[in-house]
Structure formats: C-alpha cells, structure tokens
Amino acid sequence: MLFSSEQVSNGHPDKICDQISDAIVTDILQHDPNGRIAAETVIKDYEITILGEVTTNYDPDYDTLTRAVLTKIGLENVDKYNIRLLISKQSPDIAMGVDREGAGDQGMMFGYATNETREMLPIPYVLSTKALLKLRDFNLRDGFRKLRPDAKAQVSYDYAAGRIDTFLISTQHAEETSLTEVREIVTGIMMETAQEMELNTDFRVLVNPTGRFVLGSSFADSGLTGRKIIADTYGGAAHHGGGAFSGKDPSKVDRSAAYMARKIARDIVNAGKADRCEVQLAYAIGVAEPVSVYVDCFGTEHEDRNQIWESIRKNYDLTPKGIIRSLHLLDVDYNLVSSYGHFGKPDLPWEK
C-alpha cells in the first residue's frame, strides 16, 4: 500500500522554463485578453530560448520578463543569460477553429479530488509540496547562502498503516555547506511538515543520497517547459491527458479544461457525493462541446454515479468559452501556478 509522489522546486531547470512561459502568458493577457499564446522555453547553462506561437497586438518585453523570473528564483549572474526568441504567429488553421469558439486542439484532460487532505489532494503529494515550500522559505530567509534553488522532494506514504514510510529530499547546496548541515536543515523541515499534518515523524529519512549536490539548475541538466506535468497536478495519483499547462493561454483546452475538470471533481467531493473523484473531458479541435464526459469515483460514491454524471452535464458549461468565463481565466495570474502545483491553492478560481 505504499504510494509515492514527487514535487520539484522553482529552481529546477524544467520549472525555470515553466515560470518563464507563464510569465509571458500572464503579461500578454493583462495587456491583450484576446492574445493567443503557446510559449515554450528551453534552458541549458546560460542559454535560454523562447519558442512557439504568439498572436497579439501587444509587444511583450521577453528579456525583462525572463530576467525577472530568474531573479525571483534566486539564481546568480542573471545578466549573463543569453535570451533568444523563435516565435511566430498562431497557425491560421488553428485560429479558425478557436475564432468559432471551438477547442484549440483535440485531446483529453483529467481532474481529480480526494477528501484525504484539506487541499483535496493526495497526502504524499501535499507533503512533498509543503516541504519544498518550507525549503524555499528557509532559502529566502538565509539569502541562499547555505542551500541553493534546485531541489526535489518525494514522499512514500503507507495508506494501509496511515503513516509516512520514507521522506526524501535532494537539494542543491553551496560548496562550503557540509552534508551534515544540509541533512540537519532538511530533516528539520521534513519533521515540521509531518507534524503540521499530524503525521508520524519516525519515517525513513533520505537527504541528498549521493552526498554532494553543488552543481544544479541548468548547469547540471537542461530544462524544458511542460516536463513536470505530474508534479503540476496530482503526483501520479490520477490520470493525466499528457498536455502541459504552462505557456498556454486558456483557449487551449489542455489548460482550461484540466482546470474545469479539477473544479468539477472538487465540487463533487466537497458536496459529499464521493470521497474520491476523477473527471475526464475530451475535445475535438474546432468543436465547442466536449466529445465525451466521464466520471469515476472509484467505488467511493455516496450517490448514484449516473446522477453525478447528469449533474455535471446540467450544471457546468464545458465549452472553451464557458470555461474561460466561469473560471475568469483571462484574469488569472499564472505566475501563481507555474511552480509548486496548479491545484490546492485557495485563491485560484478552480479551487473555490
């Protein structure tokens, strides 16, 4: 009954790219709500390339947006990064379908909710995320003197016993910070996280299992937008349609329909109709209504599943335009979700 979930910090190279891409989306939509954005970012060492399709009457300052993200993360030598653009306009074939208020692509999107945590997210995923947020807070207070921005957390939780089995964190650190000090800081964060969730603290502790983690971020690995879709969602506890969220305006159902599916699943669990719920929405490019709507409560439903399905079709506008309007997706600050997960944050419209 052991299940493991992972989260990554905002200094992970893939997350650096997600944050740059979503900073671009947010900036363009604030100036041009009709903007169409599909912005991907790739990073290696000091080289950053922003590529994709952007159609807007606004001229974003990609350089300033990118360096602001790097500074916020806590990276060094921000002025040394070389930023290159490979951007064209949205394909007219895609635009034609979206202009008719249809979906911007085909595909399936999933939303999930569970009553096992206050955030309605899986316990090991919440633990991993909370631990990295605490690690981030420590680094901000410490000025990144001892630890550095790149980190990963992973929790293995025993659902049968109701306890944490293994807590793993690997974090980048300064050359002069000893492994003993790293382990002391990180173990304290693990214990604090478990205690706050009223869980056991006698778990197996793993901190930087290889011992040394000085070289990190884009200097130890390349980064690309959309490679952390499981860390963005439910830590592997639910299905995923495969489409990334970051870098896309809400006309892309990869993003907007996934948010709506989460909203629906959350509403069902919150209303006491089920303890766990997963909703799938599927779309055809250029077609407004979904081609299918599926709901699975894994046998935890307290109401007939057909009635739950009928209530979804009756109470939610599942067209791209309807989703954007009901969730106010043109007004969202997507910088809030570009790291540490797209769900479980109370101020987001799909979490209300």
Residue pairs with C-beta under 8 A, 6 or more apart in sequence:
1 158
1 159
1 160
1 161
2 156
2 157
2 158
2 159
2 165
3 122
3 124
3 156
3 157
3 159
3 236
3 237
4 124
4 154
4 155
4 156
4 157
4 166
4 236
5 122
5 124
5 125
5 127
5 128
5 154
5 155
5 157
5 234
5 235
5 236
5 237
6 128
6 152
6 153
6 154
6 230
6 231
6 235
6 236
7 125
7 128
7 129
7 131
7 132
7 152
7 153
7 154
7 231
7 235
7 340
7 341
8 14
8 15
8 132
8 151
8 152
8 153
8 228
8 231
9 15
9 132
9 135
9 136
9 149
9 150
9 151
9 152
9 171
9 339
9 340
10 16
10 19
10 73
10 136
10 149
10 338
10 339
10 340
11 73
11 74
11 75
11 148
11 149
11 150
11 151
11 172
11 216
11 217
12 150
12 151
12 152
12 217
12 223
12 228
13 43
13 150
13 217
13 218
13 220
13 221
13 222
13 223
14 223
14 224
14 225
14 226
14 227
14 228
15 223
15 228
15 338
15 339
16 41
16 43
16 69
16 70
16 73
16 75
16 217
16 218
16 223
17 40
17 41
17 42
17 43
17 223
17 224
17 225
17 227
17 246
18 41
18 225
18 226
18 228
18 232
18 246
18 247
18 338
18 339
19 69
19 72
19 73
19 246
19 335
19 338
19 339
20 41
20 48
20 50
20 65
20 66
20 69
20 225
21 39
21 40
21 41
21 50
21 225
21 246
21 247
21 338
22 246
22 247
22 334
22 335
22 337
22 338
23 65
23 66
23 68
23 69
23 334
23 335
23 338
24 37
24 39
24 50
24 54
24 60
24 62
24 65
24 247
25 37
25 39
25 246
25 247
25 248
25 249
25 334
26 332
26 333
26 334
26 335
27 60
27 65
28 35
28 37
28 54
28 56
28 58
28 60
28 249
29 35
29 37
29 249
29 330
31 56
31 58
31 60
32 56
32 57
32 58
33 330
34 56
34 57
35 54
35 55
35 56
35 57
35 58
35 249
36 53
36 54
36 55
36 56
36 90
36 95
36 98
36 249
36 251
37 52
37 53
37 54
37 56
37 247
37 248
37 249
38 52
38 53
38 54
38 90
38 247
38 248
38 249
38 252
39 50
39 51
39 52
39 54
39 87
39 225
39 247
39 248
40 50
40 51
40 52
40 224
40 225
40 226
40 247
41 48
41 49
41 50
41 51
41 223
41 224
41 225
41 247
42 48
42 49
42 51
42 222
42 223
42 224
42 225
43 49
43 218
43 222
43 223
43 224
44 218
44 222
44 223
45 218
45 219
46 77
46 80
46 81
46 82
46 218
47 81
47 82
47 84
48 66
48 81
48 82
48 83
48 84
49 83
49 84
49 85
49 86
50 62
50 66
50 83
50 84
50 85
50 86
50 87
51 85
51 86
51 87
52 86
52 87
52 247
53 87
53 88
53 89
53 90
53 91
54 60
54 87
54 88
54 89
54 90
55 89
55 90
55 95
62 83
62 85
63 83
66 81
66 83
67 78
67 79
67 81
67 83
70 78
70 81
71 78
73 149
74 139
74 140
74 144
74 148
74 149
75 149
75 217
94 104
94 105
94 285
96 286
97 103
97 104
97 285
97 286
97 287
98 104
98 251
98 286
98 320
100 286
100 288
101 288
101 319
101 320
101 321
102 284
102 285
102 286
102 287
102 288
102 320
103 253
103 257
103 283
103 284
103 285
103 286
103 287
103 288
103 320
104 251
104 252
104 253
104 285
104 320
105 243
105 252
105 253
105 254
105 283
105 285
106 282
106 283
106 284
106 285
107 241
107 242
107 243
107 253
107 254
107 282
107 283
108 241
108 280
108 281
108 282
108 283
108 292
109 241
109 243
109 253
109 254
109 257
109 258
109 261
109 280
109 281
109 282
109 283
110 238
110 239
110 240
110 241
110 258
110 261
110 278
110 279
110 280
111 238
111 258
111 259
111 260
111 261
111 262
111 263
111 264
111 265
111 266
111 278
111 279
111 281
112 233
112 234
112 237
112 238
112 239
112 262
112 265
112 276
112 277
112 278
112 279
113 120
113 121
113 262
113 265
113 266
113 268
113 269
113 270
113 276
113 277
114 120
114 121
114 122
114 237
114 269
114 275
114 276
114 277
115 269
115 275
115 276
116 122
116 123
117 123
117 126
117 197
119 126
119 343
119 344
120 266
120 269
120 270
120 343
120 344
121 234
121 235
121 341
121 343
121 344
122 157
122 234
122 235
122 237
123 155
123 157
123 197
123 199
124 155
124 156
124 157
124 164
124 235
125 155
125 234
125 235
125 236
125 237
125 341
126 197
126 344
127 153
127 155
127 157
127 164
127 167
127 193
127 194
127 197
127 199
128 153
128 154
128 155
128 235
129 153
129 340
129 341
129 344
130 193
130 196
130 197
131 153
131 155
131 167
131 169
131 189
131 190
131 193
132 151
132 152
132 153
132 169
132 340
133 340
134 189
134 192
134 193
135 147
135 151
135 153
135 169
135 171
135 186
135 189
138 147
138 185
138 189
139 147
139 148
139 149
144 174
145 174
146 173
146 174
146 177
146 181
146 182
146 185
147 171
147 172
147 173
147 174
147 177
147 182
147 185
148 171
148 172
148 173
148 174
148 216
148 217
149 172
149 216
149 217
150 171
150 172
150 213
150 216
150 217
150 220
151 169
151 170
151 171
151 172
152 168
152 169
152 170
152 171
153 167
153 168
153 169
154 166
154 168
154 169
155 164
155 166
155 167
155 168
156 164
156 165
156 166
156 167
156 168
157 163
157 164
157 165
158 164
158 165
163 199
163 200
163 203
164 194
164 199
164 200
164 203
165 203
165 204
166 203
166 204
166 206
167 190
167 194
167 203
167 204
167 205
167 206
168 206
168 207
168 209
169 186
169 189
169 190
169 206
169 207
169 208
170 207
170 208
170 209
170 210
170 213
171 182
171 186
171 207
171 208
171 213
172 213
172 214
172 215
172 216
172 217
173 182
173 208
173 213
173 214
174 214
175 214
179 208
179 211
179 212
182 207
182 208
183 205
183 207
183 208
186 207
186 208
187 205
187 207
190 203
190 205
191 201
194 200
194 201
194 203
195 201
217 223
225 244
225 246
225 247
226 244
226 245
226 246
226 247
227 244
229 240
229 242
229 243
229 244
229 245
230 236
230 240
231 341
232 244
232 245
232 246
232 337
232 341
232 342
233 240
233 258
233 341
233 342
233 343
234 240
234 343
238 278
239 278
239 280
241 254
241 258
241 280
243 252
243 254
243 255
243 258
244 254
245 254
245 255
245 258
245 337
245 342
246 334
246 337
246 338
248 254
248 255
249 255
250 256
250 320
250 323
250 324
250 327
250 329
250 330
250 332
251 320
251 324
253 281
253 283
253 320
253 323
256 320
256 323
256 324
256 327
256 329
257 281
257 283
257 290
257 318
257 320
257 323
258 342
259 323
259 327
259 329
259 342
259 350
260 281
260 316
260 318
260 323
260 326
260 327
260 350
261 279
261 280
261 281
262 279
262 343
262 350
262 351
263 316
263 327
263 349
263 350
263 351
264 279
264 312
264 316
265 277
265 278
265 279
266 350
266 351
268 274
268 277
268 279
268 295
268 297
268 308
269 275
269 276
269 277
272 302
273 297
273 301
273 302
273 303
273 308
274 297
274 300
274 301
274 302
274 303
274 308
275 297
275 300
275 302
276 297
276 298
276 300
277 295
277 296
277 297
277 300
277 301
277 308
278 295
278 296
278 297
278 298
279 293
279 294
279 295
279 312
280 292
280 293
280 294
280 295
280 296
281 290
281 292
281 293
281 318
282 290
282 291
282 292
282 293
282 294
283 290
283 291
283 320
284 291
288 319
288 320
288 321
289 318
289 319
290 318
293 309
293 312
293 313
293 318
295 305
295 308
295 309
295 312
297 305
297 308
301 308
316 322
316 326
317 323
317 325
317 326
323 329
324 330
327 349
327 350
328 349
329 349
332 348
332 349
336 345
336 347
336 348
337 345
337 348
342 348
343 350
343 351
344 351
345 351
346 352
